[in-house]
Amino acid sequence: MLVEKVFLEGCFVLTPKVFEDERGCFFESFNKAIFEKQTGINTNFVQDNQSISSKGVLRGLHFQTGDFAQSKLVRVIKGSVLDVCVDLRKTSPTFGQHFSIVLDETKHKQLYVPRGFAHGFLALENDTIFSYKCDNFYNKNAESGILFNDEILNINWGLSRENLIVSEKDMELPTFKSLVDEY
Ligand SMILES: Cc1cn([C@H]2C[C@H](O)[C@@H](COP(=O)(O)OP(=O)(O)O[C@H]3O[C@H](C)C(=O)[C@H](O)[C@H]3O)O2)c(=O)[nH]c1=O
């Protein structure tokens, strides 16, 4: 597996070794020993999630607060997404900065998003299957997030608002500034 450091400390892009033959292909989508050896992160994922999205669906930016914060290992099983993570660690030199990457079914790249980050993605194709591992359980009362089009974060999603499908819940998420002022 190829592991590449992202400029946001603790964030990694992982590319598995793919074995191809006349039947198709095989790759290990997660191997704890290799992951820990190559990232130096000792993690214990406890929950797998999966979502299916039409083209233009934008989910995020989400995170869980406090003791319920989650690190995530995210990947695309079918289709493609523009995946974005935002550093919300107040003591981080990259606080408020974000990293974007296209994850798709052909390159099989994965993104490891540490605790203390907000995460979201835009589905670039219909029937995109997004699958991810979390190292903490879902806790509805600890859910929080930031408006996807927050002016300070200034994330380029590549599509104009009228082409996006965003849940009512996500449209009511706070701005980055209101979150910073609150904590
Ligand atoms: C996240 C989650 C949700 N749910 C329930 C709560 C709702 O009734 C329903 C849909 O949840 P939501 O609209 O929050 O789903 P997404 O918008 O895909 O949320 C995810 O979107 C971005 C990409 C993330 O990074 C987060 O992991 C996650 O928040 O599933 C659960 O039962 N367990 C869970 O772990």
The ligand as a MOL file (V3000), in Angstrom:
LIG
                    3D

  0  0  0     0  0            999 V3000
M  V30 BEGIN CTAB
M  V30 COUNTS 35 37 0 0 0
M  V30 BEGIN ATOM
M  V30 1 C -23.6710 9.3210 10.2900 0
M  V30 2 C -24.7590 8.4030 10.7950 0
M  V30 3 C -26.0890 8.6460 10.5320 0
M  V30 4 N -27.0410 7.7900 10.9850 0
M  V30 5 C -28.4230 8.0740 10.6490 0
M  V30 6 C -28.9000 9.4640 11.0490 0
M  V30 7 C -29.8880 9.8230 9.9660 0
M  V30 8 O -31.1700 9.3820 10.3330 0
M  V30 9 C -29.4290 9.0340 8.7500 0
M  V30 10 C -28.6930 9.8900 7.7250 0
M  V30 11 O -27.6720 10.5770 8.4240 0
M  V30 12 P -26.9660 11.8120 7.7540 0
M  V30 13 O -27.9380 12.6170 6.9670 0
M  V30 14 O -26.1630 12.5030 8.8350 0
M  V30 15 O -25.9740 11.0830 6.7450 0
M  V30 16 P -24.7600 11.7960 5.9710 0
M  V30 17 O -25.1510 13.1640 5.5230 0
M  V30 18 O -24.2550 10.8370 4.9810 0
M  V30 19 O -23.6790 11.9700 7.1290 0
M  V30 20 C -22.3240 11.6190 6.9370 0
M  V30 21 O -21.8160 12.5630 6.0670 0
M  V30 22 C -20.4450 12.8840 6.0900 0
M  V30 23 C -19.8540 12.5300 4.7610 0
M  V30 24 C -19.6390 12.3650 7.1850 0
M  V30 25 O -18.4120 12.4230 7.1520 0
M  V30 26 C -20.2830 11.8340 8.3770 0
M  V30 27 O -19.6460 10.6370 8.7440 0
M  V30 28 C -21.7230 11.5960 8.3250 0
M  V30 29 O -22.2780 12.6290 9.0960 0
M  V30 30 O -28.5370 8.0240 9.2390 0
M  V30 31 C -26.7320 6.6720 11.7240 0
M  V30 32 O -27.6400 5.9060 12.1470 0
M  V30 33 N -25.4280 6.4210 12.0170 0
M  V30 34 C -24.4110 7.2420 11.5770 0
M  V30 35 O -23.2270 6.9520 11.8490 0
M  V30 END ATOM
M  V30 BEGIN BOND
M  V30 1 1 1 2
M  V30 2 2 2 3
M  V30 3 1 2 34
M  V30 4 1 3 4
M  V30 5 1 4 5
M  V30 6 1 4 31
M  V30 7 1 5 6
M  V30 8 1 5 30
M  V30 9 1 6 7
M  V30 10 1 7 8
M  V30 11 1 7 9
M  V30 12 1 9 10
M  V30 13 1 9 30
M  V30 14 1 10 11
M  V30 15 1 11 12
M  V30 16 2 12 13
M  V30 17 1 12 14
M  V30 18 1 12 15
M  V30 19 1 15 16
M  V30 20 2 16 17
M  V30 21 1 16 18
M  V30 22 1 16 19
M  V30 23 1 19 20
M  V30 24 1 20 21
M  V30 25 1 20 28
M  V30 26 1 21 22
M  V30 27 1 22 23
M  V30 28 1 22 24
M  V30 29 2 24 25
M  V30 30 1 24 26
M  V30 31 1 26 27
M  V30 32 1 26 28
M  V30 33 1 28 29
M  V30 34 2 31 32
M  V30 35 1 31 33
M  V30 36 1 33 34
M  V30 37 2 34 35
M  V30 END BOND
M  V30 END CTAB
M  END
